[in-house]
Amino acid sequence: MSVIHVLDENTANKIAAGEVVERPSSIVKELVENSIDAQSKNIEIEIAEGGIGFIRITDDGIGMSSEDAQLAILRHATSKISVAEDLATITSLGFRGEALPSIAAVSKFSLTTRLHDNQSLATYVEVVGGLTTDIREAGGSVGTSIVVRDLFFNTPARKKFLKTPSTESSHIHDILTKIALANPNIAFKLINNNRLVLSTPGNNQLQDTLSNIYGQKIAPDLLPVFYENTTDNIKISGYLSKPTLLKSSRQWQTVIVNARVINSRSIAKALDNAYHSLLPKSGYPLAVLNLSVPTDTIDVNVHPQKSEVKFSDEQKIFRAVYKAVIEVLAAPHAPDQLAATVEFKPNLSSYSHSASNPYNMNNDYKNPSYSAASAPIVSSWQETPLPLNVVRDTLEREEMMSFDIPVPNVISALTETEESQFTLYPLGQVDDCFIISKGPDGLYIIDQHAAHERILYDKMSQHTERIPSQQLLVPLFLDFDTTEINIISEYHDTFYKLGFTLELAGPNTMRLSELPSDIPLSETEAAIRQILEYIQNMHEPNPQELRHHCLQIASCRAAIKAGETLNMRQMQALIGELCNTHLPYTCPHGRPAIIRFTPKDLYKMFKRT
């Protein structure tokens, strides 16, 4: 008896669906690309439960006849190509003939379509789990409407790998954003849980589409791109942002090749290299680059989802993108604007040193709408040595030797006698970053930012209900994209418990009326955006994990920064509070806050042993 057998069509379709339908955003991408190929001018997408429960794509394209509608749900049925040679000159977005049958194999699928002619009735086709259950005439507008329900209802193993509805919604929003930027001549609408979250004008003006997606405030920071290499027949157009407009990920970067949105490491690298000296270590500019290249120089049939293409000469593309970006950044209108963004170090001359605020120097504490909690004042740093209350089990929990620090970092457990007599005297600062302190058993170097992070984290962690907040006399209005607005709405209680009171004040605007008492006003927006990024990238963490990461972010943003000058009183106050924390030797992220040099270490370093 043969052990090899041919799979039935239903099983084969489910296997094929695994390559094309990874998540709800994959379905939206495939169906919207079909609508674009159908010459649609208006495309509406509606989703519920992150697209897992419901997706509807409606367009005003050319539609299909009854015969074509029935053929479209069969594997490898397509109108885009007819022979293998056509693969070398593909101009349409779809061509594999796998999207509809793959989607129908793992969902409850229905299609209603009507041709652009005098035909009075549309054709309705229903498929459940790959099996056609209904084909009939029905009422319908010109164009095509496809509804997908209960995704992966018959493949629960695939369904359990999906993330939360908000995360899946974010993926749909991201892919639709990129498709809209690639097609500014088409009006897109995205409705999420009965709320319009994305709308583009479809007036063929890319700048208007950008403003509709990312907000009107980005317009002054956009630089137009136009580059043409007649030798290689490469054209590049689009927009770049000044280095003042950055995102912590590549979320705002869109690469389009021959009207197809793709992912390309080489193009991303060319963009990074061109911006190299103008950006901080963790920041990515906004970029929409539309490349036009000869169709016979690329292969789009290298990935089932068509998200990657292969270039016949990748170095030519790299050089073209690099040169196009460099030309824009070096243009006469840009140098002064760009130069102002290169230096990111704050102006320390404006920091105030007040007795009521002994070691947090941020000017925003002077704002009448904000009041920081006062730190304890020590009368004399010379007369009042500070006890270091650190128990042995705390030191054992600190895995200091795991850090690759090129100097001795041995912190041995103290005896009970040593604990009772142990004192630290601050001696001064090095590079306005490290505090040098003297103890009875050696020299201590303290990272002021890491130390303050630990103090604030422990202080915030003590509040089980809500972190103390400060009411703003004048609310702060912050602009967010649609994905961020959705996350803030879903995690409203989380933000409230962290001390932030955020309310919707417009389609893409939130009103901030309260913020945590320890966070300066200037760091508030950055802290919120960092929390949003973490939530967006997480995979269903438990509440404790979410709270821990959010407190890490809040304490980091509120802490004293490297480069801030402290006087002796401020250094002593900082050391005093650090010594009373639970884990004084590391910051909440696990980096060292204190390093000790014993006399033996010093003798060895000076070769006196």
Buried (B, 14 or more C-beta within 10 A) or exposed (E): EEEEEEEEBEEBBBEBBBBBBBBBBBBBBBBBBBBBBBEBEBBBBBBBBBBBBBBBBBBBBBBBBBEBBBBBBBBEBBBBBEEEEEEEEBEBBBBBBBBBBBBBBBBBBBBBBBBEEEBEEBBBBBBBBBEBEEBEEBEBBBBBBBBBBBBBBBBEEBBEEBBBBBBBBBBBBBBBBBBBBBBBBBBBBBBBBEEEBBBBBBEEBBBBBBBBBBBEEBEEBBBEBEBBBEEBEBBBBBBBBBBEBBBBEBBBBBBBBBBBBBBBEBBBEBBBBBBEEBBEEEBBBBBBBBBBBEEEBBBBBEEBBBBEBEBEEEEBBBBBBBBBBBBBBEEEEBEEBBEEBEEEEBEEEEBEEEEEBBBBBBBBBBBEBBBBEEBEEBEEBEEEBBBBEBEEEBBEEBEBEEEEEEEBBEBEEBEEEBBEBBBBBBBEBEEBBBBBBEBEBBBBBBBBBBBBBBBBBBBBBEBEEEBEBBEBEEBBEBBBBBBBBBBBBBBBEBBBBBBBBBEEBEEBBBBBBBBBBBBBBBBBBBBBBBBBBBBBEBEEEEEEEBBBBBBBBBBBBBBBBBBBEBBBBBBBBBBBBBBBBEBBBBBBBEBBBBBBBBEEBBEEEEEEE
